[in-house]
Amino acid sequence: MSTVLVTGGAGFLGSHLCDRLIERGDEVICLDNFFTGNKENVRHLLGHDRFELVRHDIVHPFYIEADRIFNLACPASPEAYQHNPIKTIKTSTVGMVNVMGLAKRCGARVLHASTSEVYGDPQVHPQTEDYWGHVNPIGPRSCYDEGKRIAESLMMNYHDAHEVEIRIIRIFNTYGPRMDPNDGRVISNFINQALRGEPLTVYGEGTQTRSFCYCSDLIEGMLRLMDQDEHTGPVNVGNPVENTMLELAEAVIAAVGSESKIAHLPLPKDDPQRRCPDITRAREWLDWEPKVNLQQGLGNTIEWYRKLAEA
């Protein structure tokens, strides 16, 4: 049994990770400042004798004993991270220094939840881990994109200078129950619009692509990367099946059984045109690939949103 610290543990992915860690017998310390996390996501764990919830912001130093650290603390949707861009970049820089300092003191292995956004609007397709990216360093998304790139650099430098054990996972679009319905992400937007019978807002022509990985698959990849002893990463974890925004909108309308139409709006600045992971490393290093298809994952997510609306 390990003592595991999960920063951002009350968030969408963090709460699912806490569930899996408790299920397998770990002691879990969930740390969250509730900027985008939600106590409801972990309420079912509050009485568990191996679970502890701590309200704290990683921008400020913290002192906890842990064997392993999963760092998921950072707003992840454009609406959330652009709401307070300075806060966002401080989380990935100052906060990351605090996480790595803690890992150094404790001798803990640390996994950092990086992102496909380090590739920016990519000129290489699909994206491989050795691609350096095409990022606008002063654009509206830079607080998140460049913050995550700095966080990866901090990981590597702590590893090289202090021999801190690190793991870097680059997460592509992930969805599922517990996604904030107001987070501005495309799947949550589409589902809510379809449930209300409103037009689904597609930006530009809708030909831009994303790949969508269900949350349980993502968490499995995260755990496999942390638990193996050979590779530091980075490792892409995501679904290599590519969908256009129009295809996704039509799939959501069909899954909801809605009569919603599609409305086109101008394309946001620096919005990536294509996003799809090359998961060769994940397959070879972790024996991992996604299992849940889009139809099944959308069904589970829509069911959760329906219950949330009825509550």
Secondary structure per residue as TSV (DSSP state, phi and psi in degrees):
chain	resnum	aa	ss	phi	psi
A	1	M	-	360.0	129.4
A	2	S	-	-108.2	153.1
A	3	T	E	-93.1	119.5
A	4	V	E	-119.1	126.8
A	5	L	E	-97.1	127.9
A	6	V	E	-117.1	106.2
A	7	T	E	-82.1	140.6
A	8	G	T	71.6	27.5
A	9	G	T	-73.6	-12.3
A	10	A	T	-98.2	7.8
A	11	G	S	-82.6	-174.9
A	12	F	H	-56.5	-62.8
A	13	L	H	-75.4	-37.4
A	14	G	H	-58.2	-39.1
A	15	S	H	-69.8	-37.7
A	16	H	H	-66.0	-37.1
A	17	L	H	-64.4	-43.9
A	18	C	H	-57.3	-42.3
A	19	D	H	-57.3	-47.1
A	20	R	H	-66.5	-38.9
A	21	L	H	-66.1	-42.0
A	22	I	H	-63.5	-43.3
A	23	E	H	-58.3	-34.8
A	24	R	T	-92.8	1.7
A	25	G	T	103.4	9.9
A	26	D	-	-81.0	156.6
A	27	E	E	-83.3	128.5
A	28	V	E	-120.8	126.0
A	29	I	E	-108.4	113.4
A	30	C	E	-97.9	117.3
A	31	L	E	-114.7	128.0
A	32	D	E	-156.2	144.4
A	33	N	-	-97.9	-1.4
A	34	F	-	62.7	26.9
A	35	F	S	-67.1	-46.4
A	36	T	S	-123.7	-15.2
A	37	G	-	-71.9	166.9
A	38	N	-	-142.1	126.5
A	39	K	G	-59.5	-27.5
A	40	E	G	-60.7	-27.9
A	41	N	G	-66.9	-24.0
A	42	V	T	-121.3	8.7
A	43	R	G	-57.0	-35.9
A	44	H	G	-67.8	-12.9
A	45	L	G	-99.3	-8.9
A	46	L	T	-62.5	-28.7
A	47	G	T	-91.3	1.6
A	48	H	-	-77.0	138.5
A	49	D	T	-75.3	-8.2
A	50	R	T	-110.7	17.7
A	51	F	E	-127.2	133.6
A	52	E	E	-133.7	132.9
A	53	L	E	-107.4	126.4
A	54	V	E	-123.3	126.3
A	55	R	E	-88.6	113.8
A	56	H	-	-162.2	151.0
A	57	D	-	-106.0	124.9
A	58	I	T	-68.9	-10.5
A	59	V	T	-62.9	-23.7
A	60	H	S	-101.6	143.2
A	61	P	-	-58.6	150.1
A	62	F	-	-144.4	152.5
A	63	Y	-	-128.9	103.5
A	64	I	-	-137.5	144.1
A	65	E	-	-91.6	126.4
A	66	A	-	-149.8	149.6
A	67	D	S	-86.6	-33.7
A	68	R	E	-139.6	149.1
A	69	I	E	-130.8	126.4
A	70	F	E	-105.1	116.9
A	71	N	E	-99.4	101.0
A	72	L	-	-115.6	14.6
A	73	A	-	-81.7	101.9
A	74	C	S	178.1	136.2
A	75	P	-	-57.6	138.6
A	76	A	-	-116.3	-17.1
A	77	S	S	-94.5	147.5
A	78	P	H	-54.3	-40.6
A	79	E	H	-62.0	-40.1
A	80	A	H	-74.6	-46.3
A	81	Y	H	-76.7	-21.2
A	82	Q	H	-86.4	-13.5
A	83	H	H	-62.3	-38.6
A	84	N	S	-141.2	78.4
A	85	P	H	-63.0	-33.4
A	86	I	H	-66.8	-42.1
A	87	K	H	-59.8	-40.4
A	88	T	H	-62.4	-48.8
A	89	I	H	-72.3	-29.6
A	90	K	H	-66.1	-35.4
A	91	T	H	-62.4	-39.8
A	92	S	H	-82.5	-11.5
A	93	T	H	-113.3	-71.9
A	94	V	H	-61.0	-45.0
A	95	G	H	-61.6	-39.2
A	96	M	H	-66.9	-38.0
A	97	V	H	-59.6	-41.7
A	98	N	H	-65.8	-40.1
A	99	V	H	-63.7	-45.3
A	100	M	H	-70.5	-33.6
A	101	G	H	-63.1	-40.5
A	102	L	H	-64.4	-44.0
A	103	A	H	-61.8	-39.6
A	104	K	H	-63.2	-45.8
A	105	R	H	-65.0	-40.6
A	106	C	H	-85.3	-15.2
A	107	G	T	69.1	31.9
A	108	A	-	-90.5	147.4
A	109	R	E	-80.6	137.2
A	110	V	E	-126.9	131.2
A	111	L	E	-107.3	129.2
A	112	H	E	-106.3	128.4
A	113	A	E	-82.1	90.8
A	114	S	E	-85.8	-163.0
A	115	T	E	-151.1	156.0
A	116	S	G	-65.1	-15.7
A	117	E	G	-66.0	-14.3
A	118	V	G	-64.7	-17.6
A	119	Y	G	-86.3	-11.0
A	120	G	B	62.3	-140.4
A	121	D	S	-91.3	93.0
A	122	P	-	-70.6	145.5
A	123	Q	S	-102.5	1.8
A	124	V	S	-120.0	135.2
A	125	H	S	-144.7	132.5
A	126	P	S	-67.4	169.3
A	127	Q	B	-84.2	126.5
A	128	T	-	-103.5	158.6
A	129	E	T	-65.9	-20.9
A	130	D	T	-87.9	1.1
A	131	Y	-	-78.8	129.9
A	132	W	-	-82.7	-13.2
A	133	G	-	97.8	168.9
A	134	H	B	-140.0	83.7
A	135	V	-	-115.6	136.1
A	136	N	-	-82.5	110.8
A	137	P	T	-73.8	-9.2
A	138	I	T	-125.0	13.4
A	139	G	S	-82.9	177.9
A	140	P	T	-66.5	-20.2
A	141	R	T	-95.9	-1.4
A	142	S	H	-66.5	-28.7
A	143	C	H	-58.8	-34.9
A	144	Y	H	-88.0	-52.0
A	145	D	H	-60.0	-52.1
A	146	E	H	-73.7	-32.1
A	147	G	H	-59.9	-43.3
A	148	K	H	-68.4	-33.2
A	149	R	H	-68.2	-40.3
A	150	I	H	-64.1	-40.8
A	151	A	H	-59.9	-40.9
A	152	E	H	-63.4	-40.6
A	153	S	H	-62.3	-42.9
A	154	L	H	-61.1	-41.0
A	155	M	H	-57.4	-50.7
A	156	M	H	-64.3	-37.9
A	157	N	H	-71.7	-36.9
A	158	Y	H	-66.6	-35.2
A	159	H	H	-65.9	-45.9
A	160	D	H	-71.6	-40.7
A	161	A	H	-83.9	-33.7
A	162	H	H	-125.4	5.1
A	163	E	-	59.1	31.6
A	164	V	-	-69.0	132.8
A	165	E	-	-74.2	122.7
A	166	I	E	-127.0	155.2
A	167	R	E	-139.7	131.4
A	168	I	E	-119.9	120.4
A	169	I	E	-112.3	132.2
A	170	R	E	-104.2	109.1
A	171	I	E	-89.7	126.6
A	172	F	-	-93.3	173.4
A	173	N	-	-45.8	123.3
A	174	T	E	-126.6	146.4
A	175	Y	E	-145.9	169.0
A	176	G	-	149.5	-178.1
A	177	P	T	-54.9	148.9
A	178	R	T	82.9	-0.7
A	179	M	-	-63.9	131.6
A	180	D	-	-59.1	123.3
A	181	P	T	-64.7	-15.9
A	182	N	T	-110.2	22.0
A	183	D	S	-82.7	-6.0
A	184	G	-	81.5	2.7
A	185	R	-	-76.1	156.7
A	186	V	H	-64.0	-41.6
A	187	I	H	-69.5	-42.9
A	188	S	H	-65.0	-39.2
A	189	N	H	-60.1	-50.9
A	190	F	H	-62.2	-45.1
A	191	I	H	-62.8	-46.7
A	192	N	H	-64.3	-40.7
A	193	Q	H	-64.1	-41.7
A	194	A	H	-66.6	-40.2
A	195	L	H	-63.7	-32.3
A	196	R	H	-88.5	-4.3
A	197	G	T	74.9	18.4
A	198	E	-	-89.1	161.3
A	199	P	-	-62.3	142.0
A	200	L	E	-85.3	124.1
A	201	T	E	-85.6	113.3
A	202	V	E	-109.4	129.6
A	203	Y	E	-89.8	136.7
A	204	G	T	67.7	-147.7
A	205	E	T	-79.6	-12.8
A	206	G	S	84.0	12.8
A	207	T	-	-89.7	-9.1
A	208	Q	-	-66.2	149.0
A	209	T	E	-116.7	154.4
A	210	R	E	-140.9	164.5
A	211	S	E	-121.3	133.9
A	212	F	-	-116.0	120.7
A	213	C	E	-109.7	131.7
A	214	Y	E	-74.4	147.7
A	215	C	H	-58.6	-39.2
A	216	S	H	-65.1	-36.1
A	217	D	H	-65.6	-43.2
A	218	L	H	-61.0	-45.8
A	219	I	H	-62.9	-38.3
A	220	E	H	-61.3	-44.1
A	221	G	H	-63.5	-39.6
A	222	M	H	-61.4	-45.9
A	223	L	H	-65.5	-39.8
A	224	R	H	-65.1	-38.4
A	225	L	H	-65.8	-43.5
A	226	M	H	-64.4	-39.2
A	227	D	H	-81.2	-22.4
A	228	Q	-	-79.6	153.6
A	229	D	S	-108.6	5.6
A	230	E	S	-103.3	-37.5
A	231	H	-	-117.5	138.5
A	232	T	-	-88.5	-25.1
A	233	G	-	96.8	-167.1
A	234	P	-	-73.0	153.9
A	235	V	E	-130.9	125.3
A	236	N	E	-70.7	130.7
A	237	V	E	-128.4	115.2
A	238	G	S	-177.2	-178.7
A	239	N	-	-96.4	123.2
A	240	P	-	-77.6	0.2
A	241	V	-	-81.7	121.8
A	242	E	E	-98.5	135.5
A	243	N	E	-128.1	139.0
A	244	T	E	-76.4	162.2
A	245	M	H	-65.1	-32.7
A	246	L	H	-66.3	-41.9
A	247	E	H	-61.6	-42.8
A	248	L	H	-63.9	-44.4
A	249	A	H	-58.8	-44.2
A	250	E	H	-65.9	-37.5
A	251	A	H	-65.4	-39.9
A	252	V	H	-67.5	-44.3
A	253	I	H	-58.2	-43.1
A	254	A	H	-67.1	-41.8
A	255	A	H	-68.4	-35.3
A	256	V	H	-77.2	-28.6
A	257	G	T	77.8	34.9
A	258	S	-	-94.5	159.2
A	259	E	-	-102.3	16.9
A	260	S	-	-61.4	148.7
A	261	K	-	-102.2	-177.4
A	262	I	E	-113.9	130.9
A	263	A	E	-115.2	135.9
A	264	H	E	-101.2	133.2
A	265	L	E	-123.5	162.9
A	266	P	-	-60.1	148.1
A	267	L	-	-72.9	130.5
A	268	P	-	-64.6	156.8
A	269	K	T	-65.1	135.4
A	270	D	T	64.8	18.8
A	271	D	-	-70.6	122.6
A	272	P	-	-61.6	139.2
A	273	Q	S	-82.6	-33.1
A	274	R	-	-138.4	139.5
A	275	R	-	-148.4	112.5
A	276	C	-	-156.9	130.7
A	277	P	B	-85.0	144.4
A	278	D	-	-87.8	117.7
A	279	I	-	-107.4	27.7
A	280	T	H	-57.1	-44.7
A	281	R	H	-61.8	-44.9
A	282	A	H	-60.9	-40.2
A	283	R	H	-66.7	-44.0
A	284	E	H	-79.2	-41.6
A	285	W	H	-83.7	-36.1
A	286	L	H	-114.6	-5.3
A	287	D	-	52.5	46.0
A	288	W	-	-122.2	141.2
A	289	E	-	-158.5	156.5
A	290	P	-	-67.5	147.2
A	291	K	-	-111.2	-28.4
A	292	V	-	-91.3	121.0
A	293	N	-	-80.4	169.4
A	294	L	H	-63.4	-39.9
A	295	Q	H	-61.9	-45.6
A	296	Q	H	-66.4	-44.7
A	297	G	H	-64.0	-41.1
A	298	L	H	-63.8	-40.2
A	299	G	H	-59.2	-45.7
A	300	N	H	-63.2	-41.7
A	301	T	H	-69.4	-42.6
A	302	I	H	-62.3	-41.0
A	303	E	H	-59.6	-41.7
A	304	W	H	-65.4	-42.1
A	305	Y	H	-66.1	-36.6
A	306	R	H	-61.7	-46.7
A	307	K	H	-63.9	-38.0
A	308	L	H	-63.0	-40.0
A	309	A	H	-68.2	-29.7
A	310	E	H	-84.0	-17.3
A	311	A	-	-68.1	360.0
